[in-house]
Amino acid sequence: MERIQKFQCFAAEKIQERQIALDSKGYGRLSIGTAGVVMLFVFCPMSIVAVACPYWTLSAEVQGHSMTAKASLWDVSTSAEIGGVSSDSEVGMCGDEMQGFDDCGKIDAIRFFVITALLSSLASAVCLMAVFLPFLKPTDAMRRKATIAGISLAAVVLLLSFLSACVASSVNIQDGYNLNGPGFAFLVLQIFFAISAIALAVWELKQKSTSSRAAEGNCQEDKKEQSQVAQDVPPTLLSVGGKPQDRDLKTDDVAKNVDAAKVGGLAAIVAAVVGVESAVAPEAAEAATNEATIQLESPRPEQQCAFACPGM
């Protein structure tokens, strides 16, 4: 187990190093490139062999004479050796020479499936390699769409290959024919290769979506932390001109202190005046009293009384 874990760690480190080198050159993800290469291999040679090569083979010996036959989706070739002399013959599959063959409908279905799988594998490889190669310089949205298109086409290849294998296994050419030709072998192999390509591309999409979600979650957490910090910081009073208002407050306090000092000085002056007046008041009062006493004691003229007392 320890060796397996060490090997996994070593492989992961190597893959990461290779991915960093590819990123520096502008290439896409390594898994997408690998999936594209796999689909190219599915196209050529697998799909081409599945279209052109024999599916059924026959080998028999009759009375010391050997006979071999091969049947593909397009023709049936027979080779016989009699007395050291070999003779070869070839007839078209579902042609006029095979009037008694009843599975021509299945053969036509297999032809349609394998040819469509051939074209779909090529299109899938093109989409995936376009995502990986840096020449087109696609955006992230285009990369995602092209990756999904490549996965979809690879899934079509998988489905058509599976249907072709199922239909081919139900075809009965003649007694003695076995379904072990290279065409059928490659047809089965391309099913597994298509599955591997789909798995790589889907894994990469899931990794990218998981990383994007994690990035969005981190951004939301950062925004929450910033808002919390903004709420915790006490508000500061700012003036209209952008300067702190504490300077204006200090200026107002100085002005108030100056006004208070002025008022205090006026109050002191008033108090001094009042004190002087209070000091002079007794002497003035005494002088007024003496003057009033002198006027009372002096005789009053009658004219004054007449004016003062008109009723007399």
Sequence and secondary structure as in RCSB ss.txt:
>XXXX:A:sequence
MERIQKFQCFAAEKIQERQIALDSKGYGRLSIGTAGVVMLFVFCPMSIVAVACPYWTLSAEVQGHSMTAKASLWD
VSTSAEIGGVSSDSEVGMCGDEMQGFDDCGKIDAIRFFVITALLSSLASAVCLMAVFLPFLKPTDAMRRKATIAG
ISLAAVVLLLSFLSACVASSVNIQDGYNLNGPGFAFLVLQIFFAISAIALAVWELKQKSTSSRAAEGNCQEDKKE
QSQVAQDVPPTLLSVGGKPQDRDLKTDDVAKNVDAAKVGGLAAIVAAVVGVESAVAPEAAEAATNEATIQLESPR
PEQQCAFACPGM
>XXXX:A:secstr
 HHHHHHHHHHHHHHHHHHHHHHHTT   HHHHHHHHHHHHIIIIIIHHHHHS SEEEEEEETTEEEEEEE SSE
EEEEEEETTEEEEEEEETTSTT TT   HHHHHHHHHHHHHHHHHHHHHHHHHHHHHSSSS   HHHHHHHHHHH
HHHHHHHHHHHHHHHHHHHT   STT BS  HHHHHHHHHHHHHHHHHHHHHHHHHHHHHHHHHHHHHHHHHHHH
HHHHHHHS    B TTSSBTHHHHHHHHHHHHHHHHHHHHHHHHHHHHHHHHHHHHHHHHHHHHHHHHHHHHS  
 HHHHHHH TT 
